[in-house]
Amino acid sequence: MSKTVIKIENLSKIYRLGEVGTGTLSHDLNRWVRMNILGQDDPYAKVGHVNDRTAPPQPSPKGRGIIPQLGGKRGAGELVAALRDINLEVKEGEVLGIIGKNGAGKSTLLKLLSRVTSPTTGSIKVKGRLASLLEVGTGFHPEMTGRENIYMNGTIMGMRKWEIDRKLDEIVDFAGVAKYLDTPTKRYSSGMTVRLGFAIAAHLEPEILVVDEVLAVGDAEFQKKAIGKMQDVSTNDGRTVLFVSHNMAAVQRLCPKSIILKQGQKVGEGQTSEIVPIYLEQNRENMAEGVLNRTPQQIEPFIEKIELFNSNNENTSALLFGEPFSVRLTISAKKEFDNIEPLIAINTLDDHRIFTAISSDQQVAYSIKGDKLSITTNFAEQLTPGQYKLIFALRSGRNKSYDLLMDAMKLNVSELVHLNTVPNEKVLGFIRPQPQWT
């Protein structure tokens, strides 16, 4: 039976928003005496801030330590829970995916594991050496060369010089920075920095490897090498990997098991093949309903509402690979307009254009007579697995633009396949065309 190398119990991390302290020790002491002993208002509160003191701290749900009560008064600083009552066990040799929206607490969890910051309550037990790559340049000194940073990082991880010497050539070869090895890392690009940082973390034989979304900085070739290396260290070397990514295809390929974080809490745990559909289902939100909340504000006509529908005519922001979809725009105006041409474009998250669809390409234009107009466009293009963002515009000919919505909606395409697509088939590119063969 595999032994437990990471055990997290009732872990919470609370941050205070706004300024902490007055800036001088004497003022901090004066504030503490006035508010906690004399029962007076905060003498250093800014004009317009409420002077009430923060509500008293409350016991944590499991009785382990004290958690300050969230939603403290403005004068004392508001509190927010980045993580709340997390319990987790990770076995030796396990590859665990951590998924969730931005702000869900993924990076905070990894920082706590890496001891970059301390928990507010709860405990973390880690057995073995842990190497973490949390952001570009983690642990690098910009004035030191690449070679010096390799030795410094290895020493921090508890490696001996002879161990680092033995791995040096492999690290340099993997990172592809041999030409710049004796150049200060402040002159490295972000891609070079993350390649070297990952190579150090992966090759200096830590028992636990923690990788945040930094691999997105590298090019496609490096991402493929990095994922292959993580598979190798877990399968062949029996090392534990924690992997955070918004790329569901990478998570499915690398991680047999995953957890979902949402608003600082763990809301799902299990086999990745079961967890990813749950995560995508949670993201099947009506992104247009109540999100745009737009008023004309001198823009007419304007896009009031956006809806995306899957092949079952369900309003969603997640599709299966190979699934056709449709987009419905609700356009509003107070007066009459003619020759309106809607435009819909799809980009990758790093702003590479996939395609643009304009109604005028089919010699179609619309008129609106001071009311609302609903337009539906059907797409048969099969988007390959990944994340995309949608752009919407209204124009009249090439020289007249009415409205523009950049990044108005995000779209997740799952690696799980639609019925009309061949399963377990590797697909490259962004679109799977459906040509007519004769």
C-alpha angles and dihedrals in degrees: 000000000000115000124237112255098174123037120176120186126188092332118184132169120195124189128194115226123222127013120350113206130355097265099257133066094229092054091047090053091047091051092048093050093046096047103034104032107023094034092227130142122274104278091203099048114132119248110277096020120121111251097208116123123245114274113262117273118265130216114261117254092256096041094250108133131316127299116199111237111262121237097041119182120283096246092057096041128262121264127223129188111228088179129014127195099329119183120185142153124198121192128217112276093014121138108211124191118209114200135173143118123291108287094025092120101258097129092041090056092051092047090053091049090049091048092238086132135010128246121250091220137355132042140270122202118190124181115201139011114317125204118191135192104190103155140355109296097012108176094359123133107215094212093054123083124248090257093051092048091053091056093042093051092046091051091050088054090053098256122150120236092248090053091053091046089055093053100037098096092048092050094049093045093049093048093044093222101120091123092054100036094115095042120101110261091233085079093053121104118240089256093053091047095052092045091054093043092052092045091054093047094047100042104042090076104243115176090227126038119196117193126181127192091292092112087075087074092063126079124260094265093053093046089054091049092047094051090046090051092050090051090050096050092048098043102036102026098035093231125152120245129194111195127189117191143144088212103098092188091058092046092050092048097048109028124061089186131037143175130211122222120198124178091341097311133101106243101168141023132172145077112353092232088062099035099052094058089049090052092048090047090054087054093053088104126151092251094183100045107092093345102091096043088173129172124194096255092179092316115116129200096021138175107255102174139016126197130177120198130196126216090281090055091249118149103241148139095218130074136182119241109274095017118138116225143185135217125212121199123194110206123195134194137159095216138032122287130177135197097030113173116194118211126201122185132178122210134179115246089262091054102257107150114238098182143325124220119197123179091223089067085074092038090252124143133162139218128213124197105204097293136069130308126197119205125183124196122191122212124199093178110120108224114208120234115293143076124295139176128219128224124199132192142167120215143160110220121322097301104046121071123181109173138002129190114187117198090356095156137016120218126201118201111196125217086231104104134237118237094259094054127088107249124231092017120138109236123193128197128029103278131045103208123209105215124178110247121207 
